Amino acid sequence: MTKLPPPIRLSMVLTENDALVDPRDLRGLVNLAVAAESAGVDSVQLSEHVLLGPTAGADGRMMNWRDYAAPGNQDPATAWPNSLVMMSAIAARTTTLRIVAGAIIFPLRHPLILAKELGTLDLLSEGRLIVIPTVSWHEDEYAALGVPFKERGKIMDEQLEVWSKAWGPYPISHSGAYYSFDDVWLEPGAYRPSGPRMWLGGSTLHAALIRRIVRFADGINMFGSLSDDDFLALNEGMAQAGRSMSELELVGGIRGTFSEPDDIADLDQALESIPRQLAQGYTTICFKPAMFVRDVADVPDLCRVLAQKINALAAAV
């Protein structure tokens, strides 16, 4: 008897859906997360900015507001609600949905405060939290908050070291270039003894990112696709550290194509990238519902159709 592959997980982008939910209707976003869970979606992702400055759209604003927000393509007035607050509300309204703290800009916060907040959220959600640290891209944001933009990579590297200690055994201590503390406790910690699960990603798979993935990550979620050379480099790095690629959850995705400022994308065309991703080992596929439907009421049906189509493709790989 032929053994069927496990179902592909769907991960829904929850922020960036102003075309479906009014940007001030935060309860509407929580309700959308609840609806996604009921429709069989595995996780929702919430990205963030603390603030945006004049250069947020320096590369030209996105032609269609249903597309992905990316470095340099945003209106500075784009609404980015506080994702930690939002995730707490979602955790309280759901039971199985994984909650992805996508693109948490680590260097803008003290690592102990961040560990306390995210550890508490992980405990509240009973281990459903996934954290994606990033250094992000917006220099105005760093300047307004008094954090040196050109040092953001070094800052995050040290923060990840603090993060690896943050879950005990207590007391913990650290002495570094940016942070130093002795004999502190962060009780009640997180749901798991090793802390919340962590995915890492970025626009390109550079050497520093590979090093971070190998050391800290449970999964990868890139903004874009990985080449065969990328996979070879990552596989080599994992092997050198005594780890296997099977330890990483590979998160891919689909992206719509637009020709007009408010048209919706063709779903089947977007799915043409899926067979290659499945062949590469991706097991989770991310999507943004505003790309494919005009009404929030149509999102549950979209989720079900996506699951059917993607799992049919998986069975054929």
C-alpha positions as CSV (number, residue, x, y, z in Angstrom):
1,M,0.0,0.0,0.0
2,T,1.4,3.4,-1.0
3,K,2.1,5.6,2.0
4,L,0.7,9.1,1.5
5,P,2.8,12.1,2.5
6,P,1.8,14.1,5.6
7,P,-0.5,17.0,4.9
8,I,1.3,20.2,3.9
9,R,0.8,22.9,6.6
10,L,-0.6,26.3,5.6
11,S,0.7,29.5,7.2
12,M,-1.4,32.6,6.7
13,V,0.0,36.1,6.7
14,L,-2.3,38.0,9.1
15,T,-0.9,41.5,8.9
16,E,-0.7,43.3,5.6
17,N,-4.3,42.6,4.9
18,D,-5.7,46.1,4.8
19,A,-7.5,45.3,1.6
20,L,-9.7,42.9,3.7
21,V,-9.7,44.3,7.2
22,D,-9.7,48.0,8.1
23,P,-6.3,48.8,9.6
24,R,-7.9,50.0,12.8
25,D,-10.1,47.0,13.2
26,L,-7.8,44.9,15.3
27,R,-10.6,42.7,16.5
28,G,-11.3,41.9,12.9
29,L,-7.7,40.6,12.5
30,V,-8.2,38.4,15.6
31,N,-11.4,37.1,14.2
32,L,-9.6,36.3,10.9
33,A,-7.1,34.3,12.8
34,V,-9.9,32.4,14.5
35,A,-11.6,31.7,11.1
36,A,-8.3,30.5,9.7
37,E,-7.9,28.0,12.6
38,S,-11.4,26.7,11.9
39,A,-10.6,26.3,8.2
40,G,-7.6,24.1,9.0
41,V,-4.8,26.6,8.7
42,D,-1.8,25.6,10.8
43,S,-0.3,29.1,11.7
44,V,-0.7,32.8,11.3
45,Q,2.2,35.2,10.8
46,L,2.3,38.7,12.2
47,S,5.2,41.0,11.0
48,E,6.0,44.4,12.5
49,H,7.5,47.8,12.4
50,V,7.6,50.0,15.5
51,L,7.4,53.0,13.3
52,L,8.1,54.1,9.7
53,G,10.0,57.2,8.4
54,P,10.1,59.1,5.1
55,T,12.4,56.6,3.4
56,A,10.0,53.7,3.9
57,G,8.9,54.1,0.2
58,A,12.2,55.2,-1.2
59,D,12.3,52.5,-3.8
60,G,8.8,53.2,-5.0
61,R,5.6,52.2,-3.3
62,M,4.0,48.9,-4.2
63,M,1.8,49.1,-7.3
64,N,-0.9,46.9,-5.8
65,W,-1.7,47.2,-2.1
66,R,-2.4,43.4,-2.0
67,D,1.2,42.6,-2.7
68,Y,3.8,41.9,0.0
69,A,5.3,44.8,2.0
70,A,9.0,44.8,1.3
71,P,12.0,47.0,2.1
72,G,11.5,50.4,0.5
73,N,8.1,49.9,-1.0
74,Q,5.8,51.1,1.8
75,D,3.8,54.3,2.5
76,P,5.2,55.7,5.8
77,A,1.5,55.8,7.1
78,T,1.2,52.0,6.8
79,A,-0.4,50.6,9.9
80,W,1.7,48.1,11.8
81,P,-0.1,47.2,15.1
82,N,2.0,45.9,18.0
83,S,2.4,42.2,17.1
84,L,3.0,41.0,20.7
85,V,-0.2,42.5,21.9
86,M,-2.1,41.1,18.9
87,M,-0.6,37.6,19.4
88,S,-1.8,37.6,23.0
89,A,-5.3,38.2,21.9
90,I,-5.1,35.5,19.3
91,A,-3.6,33.0,21.8
92,A,-6.6,33.6,24.1
93,R,-9.1,33.0,21.2
94,T,-7.5,29.9,19.7
95,T,-6.4,26.4,20.8
96,T,-4.4,24.7,18.0
97,L,-3.3,27.6,15.8
98,R,0.5,28.2,15.8
99,I,1.3,31.9,16.2
100,V,4.3,33.2,14.3
101,A,6.0,36.3,15.6
102,G,7.3,37.1,12.1
103,A,10.0,39.6,11.6
104,I,10.4,40.6,15.3
105,I,13.1,43.4,15.1
106,F,15.4,42.1,17.9
107,P,17.9,45.0,18.0
108,L,15.2,47.6,18.8
109,R,14.6,45.9,22.2
110,H,16.6,44.8,25.3
111,P,17.0,41.0,25.0
112,L,15.8,40.3,28.6
113,I,12.6,42.3,28.1
114,L,12.0,40.6,24.8
115,A,12.6,37.1,26.3
116,K,10.2,37.9,29.2
117,E,7.5,39.1,26.8
118,L,7.8,36.2,24.3
119,G,8.4,33.6,27.0
120,T,5.2,34.7,28.7
121,L,3.3,34.6,25.3
122,D,4.7,31.1,24.7
123,L,3.5,29.9,28.1
124,L,0.1,31.5,27.6
125,S,-0.3,29.8,24.2
126,E,0.9,26.5,25.6
127,G,3.9,26.3,23.2
128,R,2.2,27.5,20.1
129,L,4.6,30.5,19.6
130,I,7.2,30.6,16.8
131,V,9.7,33.6,16.8
132,I,11.4,35.0,13.7
133,P,14.1,37.4,14.8
134,T,15.3,39.9,12.2
135,V,17.6,43.0,12.0
136,S,15.1,44.5,9.4
137,W,16.1,47.2,6.9
138,H,14.6,50.6,7.8
139,E,17.3,53.1,9.0
140,D,14.8,55.7,10.0
141,E,13.3,53.3,12.5
142,Y,16.6,52.7,14.1
143,A,17.5,56.4,14.2
144,A,14.2,57.3,15.9
145,L,14.8,54.7,18.6
146,G,18.5,55.6,19.1
147,V,19.9,52.2,18.0
148,P,23.0,52.2,15.8
149,F,21.7,50.9,12.4
150,K,25.1,49.7,11.1
151,E,25.7,47.6,14.3
152,R,22.3,45.8,14.1
153,G,23.8,42.5,13.0
154,K,26.3,42.4,15.8
155,I,23.6,43.4,18.3
156,M,21.3,40.6,17.2
157,D,24.1,38.0,17.3
158,E,24.7,38.9,21.0
159,Q,20.9,39.0,21.6
160,L,20.7,35.4,20.3
161,E,23.4,34.4,22.7
162,V,21.3,35.9,25.6
163,W,18.2,34.2,24.2
164,S,19.9,30.8,24.3
165,K,20.5,31.4,28.1
166,A,17.2,33.0,28.9
167,W,15.3,29.8,29.7
168,G,17.6,28.6,32.4
169,P,18.8,26.9,34.4
170,Y,18.6,30.1,36.6
171,P,20.3,32.3,37.6
172,I,21.7,33.4,34.2
173,S,24.6,35.8,33.5
174,H,26.0,37.5,30.5
175,S,28.9,39.8,29.7
176,G,29.1,41.2,26.2
177,A,29.7,44.3,24.1
178,Y,26.1,45.5,24.3
179,Y,24.6,43.7,27.3
180,S,25.9,42.6,30.7
181,F,24.0,41.2,33.7
182,D,24.7,38.8,36.6
183,D,22.6,36.2,38.3
184,V,19.1,37.0,37.1
185,W,15.9,34.9,36.9
186,L,13.3,35.2,34.2
187,E,10.5,33.1,35.7
188,P,8.1,31.6,34.8
189,G,10.2,31.1,31.6
190,A,8.6,29.6,28.5
191,Y,6.4,26.6,27.8
192,R,9.3,24.4,26.7
193,P,12.5,24.2,28.7
194,S,14.5,25.4,25.6
195,G,12.2,28.4,24.9
196,P,9.9,29.2,22.0
197,R,10.6,27.6,18.6
198,M,12.6,29.8,16.3
199,W,12.6,30.2,12.5
200,L,15.1,32.4,10.8
201,G,15.0,34.0,7.3
202,G,15.8,37.0,5.2
203,S,16.0,38.2,1.6
204,T,19.2,36.2,0.9
205,L,20.9,33.2,2.5
206,H,24.2,34.9,3.4
207,A,27.0,33.4,5.5
208,A,25.9,35.2,8.7
209,L,22.3,33.9,8.3
210,I,23.5,30.3,7.7
211,R,25.6,30.6,10.9
212,R,22.5,31.7,12.9
213,I,20.3,29.0,11.4
214,V,22.8,26.3,12.2
215,R,23.2,27.5,15.8
216,F,19.7,28.5,16.8
217,A,16.9,27.7,14.3
218,D,14.1,25.1,14.2
219,G,13.0,26.3,10.8
220,I,13.7,28.7,7.9
221,N,11.3,31.2,6.4
222,M,12.9,33.1,3.6
223,F,11.5,36.1,1.7
224,G,11.9,34.5,-1.7
225,S,13.1,31.1,-2.9
226,L,16.3,29.2,-2.2
227,S,18.6,28.1,-5.0
228,D,20.2,24.7,-5.2
229,D,23.5,26.3,-4.2
230,D,21.8,27.8,-1.1
231,F,20.6,24.3,-0.1
232,L,24.0,22.9,-0.6
233,A,25.6,25.6,1.6
234,L,22.9,25.2,4.3
235,N,23.2,21.4,4.3
236,E,27.0,21.7,4.6
237,G,26.7,24.1,7.6
238,M,24.1,21.9,9.3
239,A,26.3,18.8,8.8
240,Q,29.4,20.5,10.2
241,A,27.5,21.3,13.3
242,G,26.2,17.7,13.7
243,R,22.7,18.6,12.7
244,S,20.5,17.3,9.9
245,M,18.3,19.3,7.5
246,S,15.4,17.1,8.7
247,E,15.6,19.2,12.0
248,L,14.5,22.3,10.1
249,E,10.9,23.1,9.1
250,L,11.1,24.5,5.6
251,V,8.6,27.3,5.0
252,G,7.9,28.3,1.5
253,G,5.1,30.2,-0.1
254,I,3.1,31.5,-3.0
255,R,2.9,35.1,-4.3
256,G,0.4,36.6,-6.6
257,T,1.1,38.5,-9.8
258,F,-0.7,41.8,-10.4
259,S,-1.2,44.1,-13.4
260,E,-3.6,46.7,-11.9
261,P,-3.6,48.6,-8.6
262,D,-6.5,46.7,-7.1
263,D,-6.8,43.4,-9.1
264,I,-6.6,40.1,-7.4
265,A,-4.1,37.4,-8.4
266,D,-4.8,34.1,-10.1
267,L,-4.4,31.3,-7.6
268,D,-3.5,28.6,-10.0
269,Q,-0.8,30.7,-11.5
270,A,0.7,31.4,-8.0
271,L,0.6,27.6,-7.3
272,E,2.9,26.9,-10.2
273,S,5.9,27.4,-7.9
274,I,4.7,24.7,-5.5
275,P,6.0,21.5,-7.1
276,R,9.6,22.7,-7.1
277,Q,9.3,23.8,-3.4
278,L,7.8,20.4,-2.4
279,A,10.6,18.6,-4.3
280,Q,13.1,20.7,-2.3
281,G,11.5,19.5,1.0
282,Y,9.2,22.4,2.0
283,T,6.5,21.2,4.3
284,T,4.8,24.5,5.2
285,I,3.4,27.0,2.6
286,C,2.7,30.6,3.4
287,F,0.1,32.7,1.7
288,K,-1.5,36.2,2.0
289,P,-5.3,36.0,1.6
290,A,-5.7,39.6,0.3
291,M,-3.8,38.6,-2.8
292,F,-6.5,36.2,-3.9
293,V,-9.9,37.3,-2.5
294,R,-11.7,40.6,-2.1
295,D,-13.9,39.8,0.9
296,V,-12.9,38.6,4.3
297,A,-15.8,36.2,4.3
298,D,-14.2,34.3,1.4
299,V,-11.0,33.6,3.3
300,P,-12.1,30.3,4.9
301,D,-13.1,28.9,1.5
302,L,-9.7,30.1,0.1
303,C,-7.9,28.2,2.9
304,R,-9.8,25.0,2.1
305,V,-9.2,25.2,-1.6
306,L,-5.5,25.9,-1.0
307,A,-5.2,22.9,1.2
308,Q,-6.8,20.7,-1.4
309,K,-4.8,21.9,-4.3
310,I,-1.4,21.9,-2.5
311,N,-1.9,18.5,-1.0
312,A,-2.9,17.1,-4.4
313,L,0.4,18.6,-5.8
314,A,2.3,17.0,-2.9
315,A,0.8,13.6,-3.6
316,A,2.0,13.8,-7.2
317,V,5.6,14.8,-6.3
